[in-house]
Structure formats: C-alpha cells, structure tokens
Amino acid sequence: MFNQNSKIVVQQPTIGYMVGGGLKESFSARLTVDPLDIQEGGFVVIDSGNYRFYGLVTDLKLGATDPRFADEQSEKRLPPSLAKALHGQTLFTNLEILPALMLERGPDPASKEYKLWRAEHPEDPRPLPVKTVPMHHAPVSLADAADIATIFGDPDKDGNFIIGYTREQGHPVCINLEKFVQRSSGVFGATGTGKSFLTRLILAGLMHYNKASVLVLDMHNEYGFDDVASDTKMPVIGLKTKFRGKVRVVGLGAGAKIRNSQTPDFNLEIAMKDISAADVEMLARELNLKDTSPTTLNALYTSFKSDWFAHFKSMNREEVEVEDDKGRIKKVPHPDSVACWAEANGVNVMAAEALHDKLRRLFGKPYIVEKPVSDGIGEIIKALEAGQHVVLSFGDHEADLDYLLVSNLLTRHIRDAWEKRTNEFRAHGSREPRPLVIVVEEAHKLLNREMAAQTTFATIARELRKYYVTLLIVDQRPSQIYDEVMSQLGTRISGWLGDDDDIQAVLSGLSGREAIKGMLARLQPKEEVLLLGWGVPMPLPVRSRRYDDNFWRELLGAKNGSTEAGLLKELGFD
C-alpha cells in the first residue's frame, strides 16, 4: 500500500476488481476470493492511476453468467475438479462498495515522474470526497493498518484515541478527541448493548488527554465510583478510581451517599432563589401542569422576584373567620394563603391553588433549601473551569422529576458562565474558556419534541459550540429526540438498534444512509458499533474496546512507559 511517511508502495493481496458503478450509486467489484472471507462493513481500498479510493462494503450479491448455472447443482453431477473450475467461470460474487474518500497518491515513488509530482505537491495530500471513479478492473484490496491510520489517525499521536478495531483484521481505529469535542455528539444503542461502557471509554480518553472538562449528569450513579456490571456481575472501575485528582464526585442533597456507602467530594443543594419560573414550566408534563400555570408563575415572579418559590411554598390554604359590618361571621382566606395572594394580584384562585398542589412534589425535595450550606453550583463551575471533571450523582433521587429539574437548572447556570467568559475572551483578550462536554443520559427525557424548546440542552446543542460547550447524549431511543437536536450532532457512535425509527434517527442528515441502514441493524448486540458523522472521515463498523484492566493499562501506561510512578501520577498522586 501507499504510505505517505515512508513513501513506499506495498502491493496488498487483492480481493477483486472493479466492474461498474458510479458517483450517484455504489461501486461494484467482482470478488476473486471466497465470499466467506469478506463481511458487510469491510473497509476496502481501490487503486487506480494516481489515486487511491476508500470505500465501505455495503452488500455482497451472488451472480451467474447464466441463470441455469445457478439453478443446477453441478457439484453433484460433475467431478469436484471440474465443478470447481465451472464455478469459477460461471458463478461469482459482486461487492457493493459505498465510495467515501479518495487520495491523490501520485506516481510510483521509484519512477522519474514522482520527483516532479512531489515538487508540485510539497505537502502530503489529504483524503478528499470522491469526485471521480476508478477505472474498470482496478484492483480492490482490504485496507491495512496504514490505510486505517491515514483516514482515522495514527494511534501513536497525542489526542488520537482508539475507540475500537476493524472487524476483519483487528486494526486500531481512532477518533480525534480535539475534533470530537468541537460539536455535540451521541452514543446510541438498544438496552443492554453497552452504551454506558462505551461512554466510560470516551470519557476516560477525554480525561487522560485533557482535551476538555467533563460534567456527567449521572442519573443512575454509574460513572463515579466502582460498580458491578448488572449482566456479568464483574467489577466495573469508576472514573474517580482512575483519575482521583481530576474527578470530583458531587452528591445531590446534604449528607448524600452514593450507593448508600460512598461519600462524595461535596454535596449540591439547590437554593430556592435559583429556581426560575422557566425551570418549573419545563416540568409541565412531569407535574401535569395546566395551561394556566405560566400565567400564575409569571404573577408570582412579578410579586416576589427571585424569592417567589420560597414565598409560594410558605403560603397556606387556610381560612379565618371575621365579623362583617353587620356582625355576621364569615370565612375569608388567611392573609398568608394562596387564595389571598391570588385575589390581591388578579390571579384566578383555583388556578393558583392547583399550581400550589402540583408544586408540593418540589416543595418536599430535601435538596431544595432556602439557604444552602455552600454554593454548590458555584463550586461545580469553578472545578470545571479549573480543568477538573465533575460527576453529579443523583443518589436516591433517581426520579425523572429530580433529573429534569436539577440537570436543566445546573446547565442553565453553566451556559451563562461560559457565555460570559467567551464574550470576555473575544472582547478583552482574557483567558480562553476551557472546552466543556456535558454528558446527558436518558437524553430523550430532556430533548424530546415537547420539551426541547424549553430546556437549556437544546440551546447548547444548537448554539453553544461557539461558546466552547457541547453535549454528549447517551440514549436507547434516538427516535424520541427532537430531530432538530439530532441534526446538530457531529460524531455518532451507535450500537445495535432494533427499531427502524431509531435507525432512521441515527442516520438522519447523513449521506449514503440508505446504503448503511442494514449494516446498523445487523451489528452484533454487544461490542460492535458503527462510527459515523462529522467527527469521523467516513462511516465504519468496528469492534469496540473492552472496558477492562487491559484498557486501563494501555491508556494510562502509554505515555508513562507503564512505570509505577507514571501510573500514580495519572491517578492523581504527585
């Protein structure tokens, strides 16, 4: 193959040759090896003149020079040697190849023409979108490790993180983490396909190579401390264990424990004054709020400003007896009641009392207090700005209501902080903001069509990459995520999906999606994923890395020679 660095051409064994196709359709190649040696999703190269084409096998089709040869079982009526020869001449298999990239490699380095061509191309050429077609009978080969490195990056270069290996030959496949964090991304897969393990791999890479700060909204308390796999019962190493000095685990509520025993680094309490009317409106579906609720909430804010939540919580539903001017006793709303406030402010009493009833679910949350012991939100923001990573574990508060409220409120404050720092950087040349990746599990609960317009997350997905903030959404039902949000995702890493709507959602907005649709549906249920989207040069199915001791040795030992001192430094001990 052609290696840009060594400038050596090594002829790879061919698996076939070009017989047809075009730019608006797949290339077609005649297979010259046993079709059982080639799989859907294979990464192939086609050499033609000065160009090398890169493509993806999307289908294998059996064919015959005459239908009668396919219908008749010649191997039963002819000697084996003759049957084999006949098969080679009359029966064949064609590959359908989705063209992805092309590279101008130039003439043979041993030729005189190469020096002239190199003088005209002083820089190593880069792969480009396919704009022409290879010649008939151009040889087709399986890509080797150097081809993979040319397209997906050299595993030995800093910032190139090995996400998995090619399925046929086990060559390492990288994602560029610096590019990965520039746009929001997604990890998808049906329940049980290993989304959480894959997410841990990516987060470990981001933390190790220090490409961004990470905030994990850990709804199920999986990422911070060590855990046990639900299916295999094997121990699962937490990010805090491996990056002790870099990761801060935050518990929700005073005195919170993670999994009933682990103590977080600090606790997050929500101040009542930090809850806005918009935060409550975002919970309309979860709290079953009525259409009149926004009007009532607006009136509350007008009356009490940022203290509206505390005042509304303190209101009662009592009545008092008073004597009118004729000496008759009648009942009127208590001065501190909801009804009294509503009447004084021109608000429908029944609507105000209905909202008060609905908000009792929030009034009783132990992590919502009038005066927190410390500014937990401020501490989280400071840690992220300082280059640390934060895992917010919800502890015992795993209800959707807790997740929706706290996640949206916290990210709203983070958005404001990063926007402010970005504007200061651009206007006054102050320190450049540190890139931030917010990991959102069960993303469809926050980013569905009904709620996307109300949450901070939709704004982040659409607009905040220019403010150095992106999302990593993790979900098993991508079809339930608002399509406008899905269209903003750069890198998409998907495991097996059984639902056709989910497959269509993952592939939305991508070229060649019809050709790779079946490939996504036929992934193995575990440890196979499809890489696609803006963050990778071309779609490719890979066998994902295992989240095990070997992974940690390879990751943490790579730059430190696997020495004890180097590993201790990576774990946060100086």
LUMZAVEX-812696 format. One record per residue: residue in one letter; x, y, z of N, C-alpha, C, O in turn. Coordinates in steps of 0.2 Angstrom, whole numbers, plus 5000, padded with zeros to 4 digits. Layout:
aXYZXYZXYZXYZ/...
***
This chain:
m500449945000500050005000500450065000501050065001/f500150124999500550184999500550215006500050225009/n501150235008501250265015501550335014502150335011/q501250385016501450455015502150465018502550505015/n502250435024502850455028503450415025503950445024/s503350355023503950315021503950315013504550305010/k503450335010503450345003503550274999503950274994/i503350225002503450155000502750124997502250135001/v502750094992502150064989502249984991502749954988/v501849964994501749884996501149864993500649884994/q501249814988500649784985500249744990500549684992/q499649764991499249714996498849664991498749674986/p498749604994498349554991497649584989497349604993/t497549574982496849594980496349544982496449484982/i495749574983495149534984494649534978494149494978/g494849574973494349584967494549644963495149664964/y494149654958494249714953493649744952493049714952/m493649814950493149854948492749834942493049814937/v492149824942491749804936491149854934490849854929/g491049904939490549954937490350004943490750004948/g489850044942489650084947489750164945489950174940/g489550204950489650274948489650324955489550294960/l489650384954489650434959489050434963488950444969/k488450424959487750434962487550364965486950354967/e487950314964487750244966488350214969488950244968/s488350154971488850114974489350094968489150084963/f489950084970490450054966490249974966490049954971/s490449944960490349874960491049834958491349854954/a491149784962491849754961491649674961491249644965/r492049644956491949564956492449534961493049554961/l492249494965492649464971493049404968492749364964/t493649404970494049344967494349304973494749254972/v494049314979494249274984493549244987493049254985/d493649194992493049164995492649214998492849255002/p491949224996491549274999491449265007491349315010/l491649215009491549205017492149245020492149255026/d492649265016493249295019493049375020493449415023/i492549395017492349465017491649475020491249435019/q491649535024491049545028490749615026491149655023/e490049625027489749685026490149735031490249715037/g490249795029490649845033491349845032491749885035/g491649795028492349795027492649855024492349885019/f493249885026493549945023493949925018494449885019/v493849945012494249925006494549985003494350045003/v495149974999495450024995495450004988495549944986/i495450054983495450044976496050084973495950144974/d496550054970497050094967496950094960496850054956/s496950164957496850174950497250234948497050294950/g497750224944498150284942498550314948498850274952/n498450384948498750414954498350424960498550454965/y497750384960497350394966497250334969497250274966/r497050334976496850284980496150304982496050354985/f495650254981494950264984494850224990495050164990/y494450254994494250215001493550205001493150254999/g493350145002492650135002492450085008492850055011/l491750075008491450035013491049975010490549995006/v491149915011490749865008490049865011489949855017/t489549875007488849885010488449825008487849815011/d488649785003488249725001488649674997489149694994/l488449614998488849554994488249524990487749504993/k488349514983487749484979488049434975488549434972/l487649374975487849314971487649324964487049354963/g488049304959487849314952488049254948488449214950/a487749254942487949194937487949224930487549274928/t488449194926488449224919487749194915487549234910/d487449144918486849124915486449094921486749054925/p485849114922485449084927485449014928485348984934/r485548974923485448904923486048874927485948824931/f486648904927487248884931487048894938487348854943/a486748944940486548954947486048904950486048884955/d485548884945485048844947485248764948484948734952/e485748744943485948674943486548664948486948704948/q486448614952486948594957487548554953487548494954/s487948584950488448554946488948514950489248464948/e489048534956489548494960489248424962489648384964/k488648404961488348344962488448294956488348234957/r488448324950488448284944489048284941489148254936/l489548324943490248334940490748314945490648324951/p491348294942491948284947492148344950492048404947/p492348344956492548404960492948454957492848514957/s493448434953493948474950493548514944493648574943/l493148484941492848514935492248554938492148614935/a491948534943491448584946491748644949491448704948/k492348644952492648704954492848744949492748804949/a493148724943493348764938492648794934492748854932/l492148754934491548784931491248844935491048894933/h491348834942491048884947491448944946491249004945/g492148944945492548994944492449034938492549094937/q492149004933491949034926491249064926491149114922/t490849034929490149044928489749074934489249114933/l489949064940489649094946490149134950490749124950/f489849194952490349244955489949284961489349274962/t490349324964490049364969490349434968490849444967/n489849484968490049554967489949594974489549574978/l490449634975490349684981490049744979490249774974/e489649774983489349844983489749884987489749874993/i490149934985490549974989490350044989490250074984/l490250074995490050144996490650184995491050185000/p490750224990491350264990491350324995490850354996/a491950334999491950385004492450435003492250495003/l493050415001493650465001494050444995494050384993/m494450494993494950474988495650514990495550574993/l496150494988496850524990497250524984497350464981/e497550574982498050584976498650564979499050594983/r498950504977499550474980500150484975500650474977/g499950504969500550524964500850464961500550404962/p501350464957501650414953502050364958502050384964/d502250314955502650264959503250304962503650334957/p503450304968504050334971504650314967505150354968/a504750264964505350234961505350264954505950264951/s504850304951504850324945505150394944505150434949/k505350424938505650484937505050534938505150594941/e504450524937503850564937503750584944503450634945/y503950544949503750554956504050624959503750664962/k504750634957505050694959504750754957504650804961/l504550754950504150814948503450824951503250884953/w503150764952502450774956502550794963502150834965/r503050774966503250794973503350864974503150894979/a503750894969503950964969503251004968503251054971/e502750974965502151014964501751004970501251044971/h501850954974501450934980501950934986502050874988/p502150984988502650984994502350955000502750925004/e501750965001501350945007501050875006500850865000/d501050835011500750765010499950775008499650815012/p499750745003499050755001498550725007498750685010/r497950755007497450735012496850705008496750725002/p496550655011495950625008495450675007495250715011/l495150675001494550714999493950674998493950614996/p493350714997492750674995492850654988493250684984/v492550594986492650564980492250604974491750624975/k492650624969492450664964492550634957492350664952/t492850574957492850534950492850464952492650444958/v492950424947492850354948493450314946493850344941/p493650254949494250214946494050184940493450184938/m494550164937494550134930494250064931494250034936/h493950034925493749964925494349924927494949934925/h494249864931494749814933495249844937495749814938/a495149904940495649924945495549884951495049864953/p496149864954496149814960495849834966495949894968/v495549794969495249814976495549764981495649704980/s495749804987496049764992495749784999495449834999/l495849745004495649765011496149815013496749805012/a495849865017496349915020496749885025496549835029/d497349905026497849885031497849935036497549985036/a498349925041498349975047498550045045498350085048/a499050045040499250115037498650145034498650205035/d498250115030497650145027497250175033496950225032/i497150135038496650155043496950215047496650265048/a497650215048497950275051497950335047497850385049/t497950325040497950385035497250415036497250475036/i496750375037496050405037495850425044495550485045/f495950385049495650395055496150425060496050435066/g496850425058497350455063497750405066497650345066/d498350425067498950375069498850365077498750415081/p498750305079498650295086499150315091499050325097/d499750325088500350345092500350425093500750445097/k499950465090499950535090499450555096498950525097/d499750605099499350635105498650655103498550695098/g498150635107497450655105497050615101496450615100/n497450565098497050515094496850455098497350425101/f496250445100496050395105495750335101495350335097/i496050275103495750215100495150195102495050185108/i494650195098493950185100493750115099493350085102/g494150075094493950005093494449985087494950015086/y494249925084494649895080494249865074493649855075/t494549865068494249845062494049765063494349735067/r493449745061493149685062493549625059493649575062/e493849635053494149585049494849565052495049515053/q495249625052495949615054496149645060496749635062/g495749675064495949705070496349765070496749775075/h496349805065496749865065496449915069495849925069/p496849955073496550005078496250065074496550085069/v495650085076495350145073495250195079495050185084/c495450265077495450315081494950365080494650375074/i494750405085494350465084494850525087495150515092/n494850575084495250635086494850675091494250705090/l495050675097494650705103494650775102494150805105/e495150815100495050885099494450905094494150945095/k494450865089493850875084493150855087492650875086/f493250795091492650765094492250815099491650825099/v492650855103492350905107492150965104491851015107/q492250975098492051045095491351045093491051095092/r490950985092490250985091489950935096490250885098/s489350945097488950895101488950825098489050825092/s488950775102488950705099488450665103488150685108/g488450595100487950555103488150485104488550455099/v488050445109488150375109487450345110487050355114/f487350295105486650265105486750185105487250165103/g486150155106486150085106485550065110485350095115/a485250005108484749975112484949955119485549955121/t484449945124484649925131485049865131484849815128/g485649865135486049805135486649805130486949755130/t486649855126487249855121487849885123488349885119/g487849905129488549935132488650005131489250025130/k488150045131488150115130488550155135489050195134/s488450135142488750165147489550145147489950185149/f489750085145490450065145490750105139491350125140/l490450105134490750145128490850225130491350255129/t490350245134490350315136490950325141491350375141/r491050275146491650275150492250275146492750315148/l492350235141492950235137493050305134493650335135/i492550335131492650405128492850455134493350495133/l492550455139492650505145493350495147493750535149/a493550425148494250415150494750445146495250475148/g494650435139495050465134495150545135495650575134/l494550575135494550645136494950675142495250725142/m494850635148495150655154495950645154496350685156/h496050585151496850565150497150615146497750645147/y496950635140497250685135497050755137497350795133/n496650765142496550835144496250885139496550935138/k495850855134495550895129494950935131494850985127/a494650925137494050965139493950945146494050895148/s493550995149493250975156492650935154492250945149/v492450895159491850845158491350855164491550855170/l490750865162490250865168489750805166489450805161/v489750755170489250695169488650705174488750705180/l488050705171487450705174487250635175486950605171/d487550605181487550535182486850515185486850505191/m486350505181485650485184485650425188485350415193/h486050375186486050305189486650295193486750235195/n487050345195487650335199488150275196488350235200/e488250285190488650235187489450255185489850205185/y489550315185490150335182490750355187491350345186/g490550375193491050405198491450355201492050345200/f491050315206491450265210491350195206490950185202/d491750145209491750075206491050045207490650065211/d490850005202490249975202490249905200490849875199/v489749865199489649795197489249795191488649815191/a489449765186489049755180488449715181488449665184/s487849745179487249705180487149645177486849595180/d487449635171487449565167487949515169487749455170/t488549535170489149485171489349485178489649435180/k489049535182489249535189490049545190490249535196/m490349575185491049585186491149655188490749705187/p491749675192491849735194491949785189492249765184/v491749845189491749905184492149965188491849985193/i492749975185493150035188492750095187492650115181/g492750145192492450205191492950255189493550245190/l492750315186493250365184493550395190494150415189/k493250405195493550435201494150385204494650415206/t494150325203494650275205495350285201495850285204/k495250295194495750305190496050375189496650385188/f495650425190495850495190495650535196495250585196/r495950505201495750535208495850605209495450645212/g496350635206496550705207496150745202496150815203/k495850715197495550755192494750755192494450805190/v494450705195493750695195493450715202493750685207/r492950755202492650775209491950745208491550765204/v491750705213491050675213490650715218490850725223/v490050735215489650785219488950745220488650715216/g488750745227488150715228487550765229487650815231/l486950745227486350785227486050785234485750735236/g486050845237485750855244486250845250486750815249/a486150875255486550875261486650805264486150765264/g487250785265487350715268487250655263487150605265/a487150675257487050615252487650565252488250585252/k487450505251487950455250487750425243487250415241/i488350395240488250365233488250295234488650265237/r487650265232487550185233487650175240487850115242/n487350215245487250205252487950205256487850195262/s488550205253489150195256489650245254490050265259/q489650265248490250315246490150385247489550405246/t490650415250490550485252490750535246491350525244/p490350575243490550625238491050675240491150685246/d491450705236491850755237491550815240491750855245/f490950835238490550885241489850875239489650835234/n489350915242488650905240488350965237488551025238/l487850955233487551005230486851015233486450965233/e486651075235486051095237485751155233486151195231/i485151155231484851205226484551255231484051245235/a484751315230484451375233483751395230483751395224/m483251405234482651415231482651475227482251475222/k483051525228483051585224483351575217483351615212/d483751515216484051495210483551465205483651455199/i482951445208482451415204481951465200481651505203/s482051465194481651515190480951485188480851425188/a480551535186479851515183479951465177479551415176/a480451485173480551435167480751365169480651325165/d481151365174481351295177480751255178480651195177/v480251285181479551245183479151235177478851185176/e479151285172478751275166479051215162478651175159/m479751205162480051145159479751075162479851025158/l479551085168479251015171478551005170478150975173/a478251045165477451045164477250975163476750955166/r477550935159477250865158477350825164476950785166/e477950825167478050785173477650805179477450755183/l477450865180477050895185476350895183475850905187/n476150885177475450885174475150955175474650965178/l475551005174475351075175474851095170474751065164/k474351145172473851165167474051225163474651245164/d473651235158473851295153473951355157474251405154/t473551365162473551425166474251435170474351495173/s474651385171475251385175475751445174475951475178/p475851455167476351505165476151575168476551615170/t475451585167475251655169475351665177475551715179/t475151605180475251615188475951615190476151655194/l476351585187477151585188477351655187477751685190/n477151685181477351755179477151805185477551845187/a476551795187476251835193476651825199476851875202/l476851765201477251755207477951795206478151825211/y478251785200478951815199478851895200479251925202/t478351925197478151995197478152015204478352075206/s477751975209477651995216478251985220478452035224/f478651935219479251915224479951915221480351905224/k479951925214480551915210480951855212480551805211/s481551845213481951785214481751745220481851685220/d481351775225481151745231480451715230480151695235/w480151705224479551685223479351615225478851595228/f479851565224479751495226479751495234479251455236/a480151525237480151525245479451555247479151525252/h479251605244478551635247478051595245477551585249/f478051565239477451525237477451455241476851435243/k478051435243478051375247477751385254477451345257/s477851445257477651465263476951485264476651485269/m476651495258475851505258475451445261475651395259/n474951465264474451405266473851405263473751445258/r473351365265472751355261472151365266471651345266/e472351405272471851415277471451475276471551515272/e470851465280470451525280470351545288470451515292/v470151605288470051635295469351665295469051685290/e469051665301468351695302468451765304468851785309/v468051815301468051885303467351905303466851875301/e467251955306466551985308466452045303466852095303/d465852045299465752095294465452155298465352155304/d465252205294465052265297464352255300464052305304/k464052205299463352185301463352135307462852115309/g464052125309464052075315464052005313464051965317/r464051985307464051915305464751895304465151925301/i464751825305465451795305465451755298465051725296/k466051775295466151735288466851715288467251745291/k466951675283467651645282467951685276467651685271/v468551705277468951735271469651705271469851675276/p470051705266470651675265471151705270471151765272/h471551665273472051685278472551735274472651725268/p472851785278473251835275473851805271474151835267/d474051745274474651715271474451655266474851615265/s473851655264473651595260473751615252473851665250/v473651555249473751565241473151605239473251645234/a472551595241471951625239472051705240471851745236/c472251725246472351795247472851825242472751885240/w473451795241473851825236473551825230473651875226/a473251775227472951775221472451835220472451865215/e471951845225471451895224471851965224471552005220/a472351975228472652035228473052055222473152115220/n473252005218473652015212473251995205473551985200/g472551985206472151975200472251905196472251905190/v472451855200472551795198472051745200471751755205/n471851705195471251655196471451615202471951585203/v471051615208471151575214471251505213471751475215/m470851475209470851405208471451385204471751335205/a471651425199472251415196472951415200473351375200/a472951465205473451475209473551415214474051385216/e472951395217472951335221473051275218473451225221/a472851265212473051205208473851205207474151145208/l474151255205474851255204475251245211475751205211/h474951275216475251255223475251185225475651155228/d474651155223474651075224475151045220475450995222/k475251065214475651025209476451035212476850985211/l476551095214477251105216477451075223477951085225/r476951045226477151015233477650955232478050945236/r477650925226478150875224478850905224479350875226/l478950975223479551005223479651035230480251035233/f479151065233479251095240479551035245479851055249/g479350975244479650925248480350895247480550855250/k480650925241481350895240481850915245481950975246/p482150875248482650895253483250935251483550965255/y483450925244483950965242483851035240484251065238/i483151055240482951125238482951155245482451145249/v483351205247483351235253483351315252483551335247/e483151345257483151425257483851445257484051495253/k484351425261485051445262485451385262485551355267/p485751365256486251315256486851325260487051385262/v487151275263487751275267488351305263488751345265/s488351295257488851315252488551325245488051305244/d488951365241488751375234488951315230489451325227/g488551265230488751205226488751215219489251195215/i488351255216488351275209488951305207489351295202/g489151355211489751395210490351355211490851355207/e490351305215490951255216491051215210491651205207/i490451185207490551145201490851185195491251165192/i490551245194490851295189491551305190491951305185/k491751325196492551335197492951275195493451275193/a492651215198493051155196493151145189493651125186/l492551145185492651135178493051185174493451175170/e493051255177493451305174494251285175494651305171/a494351255181495051245183495351175179495851155181/g494951145175495151085172494951025175495250975173/q494651025180494350965183493750935180493450975176/h493550875182492950845179492450835185492650815191/v491850845184491350835189490850775187490550785181/v490750735192490150685191489650695196489750685202/l489050725194488550735198488050675199487750655194/s488150645204487750585206487150605209487150635214/f486550575207485950595210485750555216485250565219/g486150505218486050465224485350435224485150395219/d484950445229484250415230483750455226483250435225/h483950515223483450555219483550535212483750575208/e483250475210483350455203482650465199482650435194/a482250495202481550505198481650555193482150595193/d481250545188481350595182481250665184481650715181/l480850685189480750745191481450775193481550835192/d481750745197482450765200482950775194483250825194/y482950735190483450735184483250795180483750835178/l482650805178482450855174482550925177482850975174/l482350935183482450995187483251015188483451075186/v483550975191484250985193484750995186485151045186/s484650955182485050955176484951015172485451055170/n484351035171484151095167484451165171484751205168/l484251165177484451225181485251225182485551285181/l485651175183486351175183486651195176487051245176/t486351165171486651185164486451255162486851285158/r485951285165485751355163486251395166486551445163/h486551385173487051425176487751415172488051465171/i487851355170488451345166488451385160488951415158/r487951375156487851415150488051485151488351515147/d487751515156487851595157488551605159488851655156/a488851565163489551575164490051565158490451605158/w489951515154490351505148490251565143490651585140/e489651585142489451635138489851705140490151735136/k489851715147490151775149490851775148491151825146/r491151715149491951705149492151715141492651735140/t491751685137491851685130491851755127492251775123/n491351795129491251865127491851905130492151955126/e492051895136492651925139493351905135493751955134/f493351845133493951825129493951855122494551885120/r493451865119493351895112493451975113493752005108/a493152005118493152075118493752105121494052155119/h494052065126494652095130495252055130495752075133/g495251995126495851955126495951925132496551905134/s495551905137495651875143495751795141495751775136/r495851755147495951685146495451655142494851665143/e495651615137495151575133494751525137495151485141/p494151515136493751475140493951395139494151385133/r493951355144494151285143493551255140492951265142/p493651215135493051175132492751125137493051105141/l492051125137491651085141491251035138490851055133/v491250975140490750925137490250905143490450885148/i489650915142489150895146488850825144488550825139/v488850775148488650705147487950705150487750705156/v487450685145486750685147486450615145486450595140/e486350575151486050515150485250515149484950575151/e484950465147484250465146484050535142483550565144/a484350545137484350615134483650625131483450685131/h483250575129482550585126482150625131481550645129/k482250615138481850645143481950725143481450755145/l482450745141482650815141482550845134482450905133/l482650805129482750835122482150805117482250805111/n481650785120481050765116480750825113480850885114/r480250815108479950875104479650915109479650975107/e479250895114478850935118479350985123479151035124/m479950955125480250995130480951025127481151065130/a481151005121481751035118481751105118482351135120/a481251135116481251215116481251245123481451305123/q481151215128481151245135481751225139481951265143/t482151175137482751165141483351195138483451225132/t483851205143484551235141484851185136485251215132/f484751125136485151075132485051085125485551085121/a484451105123484351115116484751175113484951175108/t484751225117485151285116485851265115486251295111/i486151225120486851205119486951165113487451185110/a486551125111486651085105486651125099487051115094/r486251175099486151215093486651275092486951285087/e486851305098487151365098487851375102488251405100/l487951335107488451345112489151315110489651325114/r489151285104489851265102490351325101490951315102/k490051375099490451435098490651465105491051515105/y490351445110490451465117490851405121490951405127/y491151355117491551305120491151255124491451215128/v490551245123490151195127489751155122489451175117/t489851085123489551035119489150985123489350975129/l488750945120488450895123488650825121488950815115/l488650775125488750705123488150675126488050655132/i487650655122487050625124487050555123487350525118/v486750515128486850445128486050425129485750445133/d485850385124485150365124485050295120485350285115/q484450265122484250205118483750215113483550175110/r483450275114482850295109482950355105482650405107/p483450355101483650415097483050445093483050505092/s482550405091481950425088481550475092481150515089/q481550475098481150515103481550585104481250625107/i482150595102482450655102482250705097482250685091/y482150765098481950815093482450815087483050815088/d482150805081482550805075483050865074483550855071/e482850925077483250975076483950975080484450995078/v483850935086484450925090484850875087485450875087/m484550815084484950765081485350795075485850765074/s485050835072485450865066486050905068486450915064/q486050925074486650965076487250915079487750945080/l487150855079487650805082488150795077488050785071/g488750805079489350795075489550715074489250685070/t489850695079490050625079489450585082489250595087/r489350525079488850475082489150405082489350385077/i489050385088489350315089488750275091488450285096/s488550225087487950185088488050115088488350085084/g487850075094487750005094487149985090486850015087/w486949915092486449885088485749925090485649935096/l485349935085484649965086484149925082484249905077/g483649895086483149855083482549895080482249865075/d482449955082481849985079482050035073482550065073/d481650025068481850055062481850135063482250165060/d481350165067481350235068481950255071482250315070/d482250215076482850235079483450235074483950275075/i483450185070484050185065483950245060484450275059/q483350265058483250325054483550385057483850425054/a483350385064483550445068484350455068484550515067/v484650405069485450405070485750425063486250455063/l485450405058485750415051485450475048485650495042/s485050515051484750575048485250625047485750635051/g485150655041485650705039486250685036486750725034/l486450615035487050595033486950565026486450535024/s487450575022487450555015487550475015487950445019/g487250445010487350365010487050335015487150275016/r486550365019486250325024485850265022485750215026/e485550265016485150205014485650145013485450095015/a486250165011486750105010486950075016487150015017/i486950115022487250085028486750075033486850055039/k486050085031485550065036485549995038485449985044/g485549955033485549875035486149865039486149815044/m486749895038487349875042487249895050487449855054/l486949945051486749965058486249915061486349895067/a485849895057485349845060485649775061485349735065/r486249765058486549695058487149695063487549645062/l487249745067487849745071487749685077487149675078/q488249665079488149615085487849655091488049715092/p487449625095487149655101487649685106487449735109/k488249665106488749695110489449695107489549655102/e489749755109490449765107490549775099491149765097/e490049795096490149815089489749885089489149885091/v490049935086489749995085489950025078490350005075/l489450075076489550105069489750175071489450215074/l490350195068490650265069490350305063490450285057/l490050365064489850405058489750475060489750485066/g489650515055489550585057490150635055490650615053/w490050695057490550745056491250735059491750745056/g491250695065491850685068492350635066492850625068/v492050595061492550535058492450545051491950575048/p493050535047493050545040492550505036492350535031/m492450445038491950405034491650355039491950345044/p491050335037490750285042491150215042491450195037/l491150185048491450125048491250085054491250115060/p491050015053490849975059491549955062491949935059/v491549955069492149925072491949885078491449885081/r492449845081492349805087492649855092493249865093/s492249875097492449925102492849895107492849835108/r493249935110493749915115493349895121492749915122/r493649845125493349825131493549875137494149895137/y493049885141493249925147493449885153493049865157/d494149865152494349815157495049845159495349895158/d495449795163496149815165496549825160497049865160/n496549785154496949805148496849875145497349905144/f496249895145496149965143496550015147496850055144/w496450005154496750055158497550055157497850105158/r497849995157498549985156498750015149499250055149/e498350005144498550035138498450115138498950145135/l497950135141497850205141498350245146498650295144/l498350225152498750265157499550245156499950285159/g499650185153500350165153500750195147501350195146/a500350215142500550235135501050285135501650285132/k500950345139501350405139501850395145502350435145/n501750355150502250355155502650295156502950275161/g502650255150503150195150502850145155503250095156/s502250145157501950095162502350095168502250045172/t502750145170503050145176502550155182502050185181/e502750135188502350145194502250215195501750245197/a502850255194502750325196502350365191501950405193/g502350345184501950375179501150355180500750405180/l501050295182500350275183500050315190499550335189/l500450325195500250355201500150435199499650455202/k500550455195500350525193499750535189499350585190/e499550485184498950485181498350475186497850505184/l498450445191497950435196497850495200497350495205/g498250545200498150605204498650615209498550655213/f499150565210499650575215500250605213500550575208/d500450655215501150685213501750665217502250685216/
***
